[in-house]
Amino acid sequence: MPSGDYSMVGFRMNTDIQGNPDPARKLIGSANGSKFRFLPDSKLLITGKLGKDYFGDILFNYKLTDSFLVLKSKRVKKTYVFENDHHLLRVSGINADVAYIQLTPAWFTGQMDDQKKENNL
């Protein structure tokens, strides 16, 4: 069960980015500064523009199974395909343009940044 802050670290588009980069640019712009905050009592807060732009709201009740993530707010109820690969979460079926997004704990992203600095990358 995820808890705390998660950052979007990757994505795959359904559309050809080279032929039409606009959907990818929109996703990257919306994701900039956004966080997925898994709160107690099965609540999920998606900060920044990503929540409204891609999930239809920012605060949800969520239910997680081995294969699905169900998000429900006052305005939206949607089920996404969900995969958990240790510290990498994949949420699929975002919309017609976005095949999936990948999330990792914010603390893990910070460790990766620290390693890059140590290795002068």
N, C-alpha and C positions, 0 to 999 in steps of 0.2 A: 504494500500500500504506500503510494507516494506521500510525502509530507514535506512542508516547507516550500521554498522557492525553486522553480525550474525555469531554465532559459531555453529558447529555441536555438538549436545549434545546426540544424540542417533541414532540408526539404527536398521534395521531388515534385516536379510539375507534370501534369498530364499533357500539357501543350508544349510545342517546340519553342524553346527559349530563343534560339537563334532566329527563327522566323517571326516571333512576336514576343519580345522581351517585356512588354508592359505588365502582364500578370505577375511575373517574377519580381519586377521592380516594386509593384504595389505591395506584394507580400513582404518583401524586405523592408520597405518603408514602414509598414504597419508593425512589423516585429521589432523594429528598433526601439529599445527601451522597455519592451513589454516583458512581463513575467507571468508565469503560471504559479499562483500561490495556493497550494493545497492546505486548507485550514481544517481545524478540528470540526467534528460534527458533519463530516462529508460535504464540506463547502469548497468551492473552487472560485478564486478571484483571478481573472485574467486582466492584468493591468495594461495600460497603454492603449493603442488603437487596435491591436490585434483582436481583442475580445469582441468589440462591436463589429469590426470589419469582416471577420471570418467566422465568428461563432454566434453573432446576433445579440449578444449581451455581455456583461462583464462578471456578474455574480451568479453562480449556479449551485444547485445541489447536484452532487455527482454520485454515481454508482459505478463501481469498477469490478469487472469479472476477469477471468483469465484472458478473454478475447475481446471484450467490449468495454467502452467507456460511454456511459449515458449521462448527458448533461441536461438539466432541467432548470429553467428559470420561469419567471412569470410570463415571459413572452415566447420562450423557445423550449422545445424538447427535441433532442437529436441523439442518435446513437452512432458512435464511431468505432471502427475496428481498432483494437488496441493491442500492442505487443510490448512486453517488458523484457529487455535484454540487459539485465543487471542495472547499470546506471544510464542506459539509453532507452527512453520511452518513444514509441512510434505511434502516432495517432493518424489513422488513414481515413479517407473519404471526406476531406474537408469541404471541397466544392468541385465544380467541373474543371477548374484550372489546376488546383493543388491536389496531388495524389496523397501526399502525407507530409507531416512535419515531424521532426525529431526533437525531443526534449531531454535535457540532462539537468541534474541538480545544480543549482547555482554554485554551491561549494565546490563541486567537481570541476565546473568551468573555471573557477578561480585557481584551482590546483594546476590546470592545464596552462593558464596564463603565467603562473609562477614558474613552471618548467620551461616555458618559452623564453622568459627573461633570463633564467639561469643558463640556458644554452645559447643565448644571444640570437634567438630566432625572430 
